[in-house]
Structure formats: structure tokens, C-alpha cells
């Protein structure tokens, strides 16, 4: 079961979408790297994950044993 993820997320701020039906998940024990060009949406993904901005389709799952 995924610890954290986004599913079918589209996000735009008045222009072309920064994220267009983006989907990903992070499984226990995985290491991830977020790469992309300027303006590609890297910081936006991080803000979605830390709760600075919200989206209707953001899901998280926290397992007590993973802390």
C-alpha cells in the first residue's frame, strides 16, 4: 500500500496545466527524486504533498509502523 501519492491530478493557474492527469505513488522503502525543467511543477508537487496547497484528489496513507 502506498504511503503517499497523487492520482489523475490536473492543476493550472490560469495558463497551460502544470500537472495534466499526473499520477504517482511512493511505496514503503522507496527513494524518489523529483526532476524537471523550470516551471514544470516540481515545487507545486511538493506543496501539494506538504499541504501548503490543496487538491481534491490528493490521497495519503500513514502507517504507524513506518515512522
C-alpha positions as CSV (number, residue, x, y, z in Angstrom):
1,X,0.0,0.0,0.0
2,X,1.3,3.4,-1.0
3,X,2.5,5.8,1.8
4,X,1.8,8.8,-0.3
5,X,0.5,9.6,-3.8
6,X,-1.4,11.7,-6.3
7,X,-3.9,10.3,-8.8
8,X,-5.2,11.8,-12.0
9,X,-4.3,15.3,-10.8
10,X,-4.6,18.3,-13.2
11,X,-3.5,21.7,-11.9
12,X,-3.3,25.0,-13.7
13,X,-3.1,28.6,-12.6
14,X,-4.7,30.4,-15.5
15,X,-2.4,29.1,-18.2
16,X,-1.4,25.7,-19.5
17,X,-1.6,22.9,-16.9
18,X,1.4,22.5,-14.7
19,X,0.2,19.0,-14.0
20,X,-2.0,17.2,-16.5
21,X,-3.6,14.0,-15.1
22,X,-0.5,13.3,-13.0
23,X,-0.4,10.1,-11.1
24,X,2.3,8.7,-8.8
25,X,2.7,6.9,-5.5
26,X,5.6,6.3,-3.1
27,X,5.8,2.9,-1.5
28,X,7.4,2.0,1.8
29,X,11.2,1.8,1.4
30,X,11.3,3.6,-1.9
31,X,13.6,6.6,-2.6
32,X,12.5,9.2,-5.0
33,X,13.9,12.1,-7.0
34,X,11.9,14.9,-8.5
35,X,13.4,16.3,-11.7
36,X,12.1,18.7,-14.2
37,X,12.7,22.0,-16.1
38,X,11.8,25.4,-14.5
39,X,8.1,25.8,-14.4
40,X,7.4,22.1,-14.8
41,X,5.6,21.8,-11.4
42,X,8.2,20.3,-9.1
43,X,7.6,22.9,-6.3
44,X,3.8,22.6,-6.8
45,X,4.0,18.8,-6.3
46,X,6.0,19.3,-3.1
47,X,3.4,22.0,-1.9
48,X,0.6,19.6,-2.6
49,X,2.3,16.8,-0.6
50,X,3.1,19.1,2.4
51,X,-0.4,20.6,2.4
52,X,0.6,24.2,1.5
53,X,-1.9,24.0,-1.3
54,X,-4.7,21.5,-1.6
55,X,-6.3,19.4,-4.4
56,X,-9.4,17.3,-4.3
57,X,-7.7,14.1,-5.5
58,X,-4.7,14.1,-3.2
59,X,-4.5,11.0,-1.0
60,X,-2.2,9.9,1.7
61,X,-1.8,6.9,3.8
62,X,0.2,6.9,7.0
63,X,1.3,3.6,8.6
64,X,2.2,3.8,12.3
65,X,5.0,1.2,11.8
66,X,6.7,3.4,9.1
67,X,7.5,6.3,11.5
